[in-house]
Amino acid sequence: MKKWIWIIVVVVLIGLAVSINTYVQAMKPVKSAREVAENIAKKEADLKEVDSFQLYNGKEAYYILEGKNDDNKDIIVWINEKSHKVTEKLKKDGLTKQEALNILLSKQTPEKVNHVCLGMYDGIPVWEIYSHTDKDSINYHWIDFETGEILLTIENY
């Protein structure tokens, strides 16, 4: 009986080690991208402190960082992954996540909002909202970060 317990413990430990190693290896490119983005943002933009980082894949891939500038104001920096073109906005000059969502909800009533994230659409900083309808169709909406205008909606019915 003790032999079976030891075999189970060893198998579980091996499985755990393999899982941890797989996770670490999978996260290396994200960590590398974050380091590249932080270096660019600190050089090209007014970013001194990074609070968050995300990867965005739309028509083009972007690194998006939120943090503080030299004046200790909240800023958001969008960096094109290929060209490294930097777009910088004060957070207060744009919509919050909730404000963008409220704009969408004032015009439509999706069954479920799956995801709201910052992104870029044709060189314009946006909030991208991904939702489902009651018929389980997936819809995408791009809302201008500064003006609140719905730039594009893709509805699948």
C-alpha positions in Angstrom: 0.0 0.0 0.0 2.8 2.4 0.9 4.4 1.7 -2.5 1.3 2.9 -4.4 1.2 6.1 -2.3 4.8 6.8 -3.2 4.2 6.1 -6.8 1.2 8.5 -6.9 3.2 11.2 -5.0 6.1 10.9 -7.5 3.8 11.0 -10.5 2.0 14.1 -9.1 5.3 15.9 -8.4 6.6 15.1 -11.9 3.3 16.4 -13.4 3.6 19.6 -11.3 7.2 20.1 -12.3 6.4 19.7 -16.0 3.4 22.1 -15.7 5.5 24.8 -14.0 8.3 24.5 -16.6 5.7 24.7 -19.4 4.3 27.9 -17.9 7.7 29.5 -17.4 8.7 28.8 -21.0 5.4 30.1 -22.3 5.7 33.4 -20.4 9.3 34.1 -21.6 8.1 35.9 -24.8 5.6 38.0 -22.9 8.3 39.0 -20.4 10.7 39.9 -23.2 8.0 42.0 -24.9 7.3 43.8 -21.7 11.0 44.6 -21.3 11.2 45.9 -24.9 8.0 48.0 -24.4 9.2 49.5 -21.1 12.5 50.5 -22.6 10.9 52.2 -25.6 8.2 53.9 -23.5 10.8 55.3 -21.1 13.0 56.6 -24.0 10.3 57.8 -26.4 7.4 58.7 -24.1 7.2 60.4 -20.8 6.8 57.2 -18.8 8.7 56.8 -15.6 6.7 54.1 -13.7 4.8 51.2 -15.2 1.7 50.0 -13.5 0.4 47.5 -16.1 1.3 46.0 -19.5 -0.8 44.2 -22.1 -0.4 42.8 -25.5 -3.0 43.8 -28.1 -3.5 42.0 -31.4 -5.8 43.8 -33.8 -5.0 44.7 -37.4 -1.5 45.2 -36.0 0.1 44.2 -32.7 0.6 46.8 -29.9 2.2 46.9 -26.5 0.1 49.0 -24.2 1.5 50.3 -20.9 -0.2 52.3 -18.2 1.8 54.2 -15.6 2.9 57.6 -14.4 4.9 60.3 -16.2 7.6 62.6 -14.9 4.8 64.9 -13.6 3.3 62.0 -11.7 0.2 62.0 -14.0 -1.5 58.8 -15.2 -0.7 58.0 -18.8 -1.2 55.3 -21.3 1.3 54.5 -24.0 0.6 52.4 -27.1 3.6 51.1 -29.0 3.4 49.5 -32.4 5.2 46.1 -32.1 6.9 46.4 -35.5 7.5 50.1 -36.2 7.9 51.0 -32.5 5.8 54.1 -33.2 4.7 55.5 -29.8 1.3 57.1 -29.0 0.9 58.7 -25.6 -2.2 60.0 -23.9 -3.0 61.3 -20.5 -5.5 58.9 -18.9 -7.7 61.7 -17.8 -8.1 62.8 -21.4 -9.8 59.6 -22.4 -12.7 57.4 -21.4 -12.5 54.9 -18.6 -13.3 51.3 -19.3 -16.7 51.8 -17.6 -17.5 54.9 -19.7 -16.7 53.0 -22.9 -18.9 50.2 -21.8 -21.7 52.6 -20.9 -21.6 54.1 -24.4 -22.0 50.6 -25.9 -24.8 49.7 -23.5 -26.7 52.9 -24.3 -26.9 51.7 -27.9 -27.1 47.9 -27.6 -27.9 45.3 -25.1 -25.5 42.4 -25.5 -26.3 39.2 -23.6 -22.8 39.1 -22.1 -19.8 41.4 -22.3 -16.8 39.1 -22.5 -13.8 41.5 -22.6 -13.0 45.2 -22.6 -9.5 46.3 -23.3 -7.4 49.1 -24.7 -6.4 48.8 -28.3 -5.6 50.6 -31.5 -7.7 50.9 -34.7 -6.3 52.6 -37.8 -3.8 54.6 -35.6 -6.6 55.7 -33.2 -6.4 54.6 -29.5 -9.6 52.7 -28.7 -11.5 50.6 -26.3 -12.2 47.2 -27.8 -15.3 45.5 -26.5 -16.0 41.9 -27.2 -19.5 40.6 -26.5 -22.1 37.9 -27.1 -25.7 38.3 -28.2 -28.6 36.2 -26.9 -28.1 34.0 -30.1 -24.5 33.3 -29.0 -23.1 35.4 -31.8 -19.8 37.2 -31.2 -19.6 41.0 -31.7 -16.7 43.4 -31.6 -16.9 47.2 -31.0 -14.2 49.8 -31.2 -14.8 53.0 -29.3 -12.6 56.0 -29.7 -10.6 56.4 -26.5 -10.9 60.2 -26.5 -14.2 61.1 -28.2 -16.4 58.0 -27.3 -17.4 57.7 -30.9 -18.1 54.1 -32.0 -15.7 53.7 -34.8 -16.6 50.2 -35.9 -18.9 47.4 -35.0 -18.7 43.9 -36.3 -21.9 42.0 -35.5 -22.3 38.4 -36.3 -25.9 37.2 -36.4 
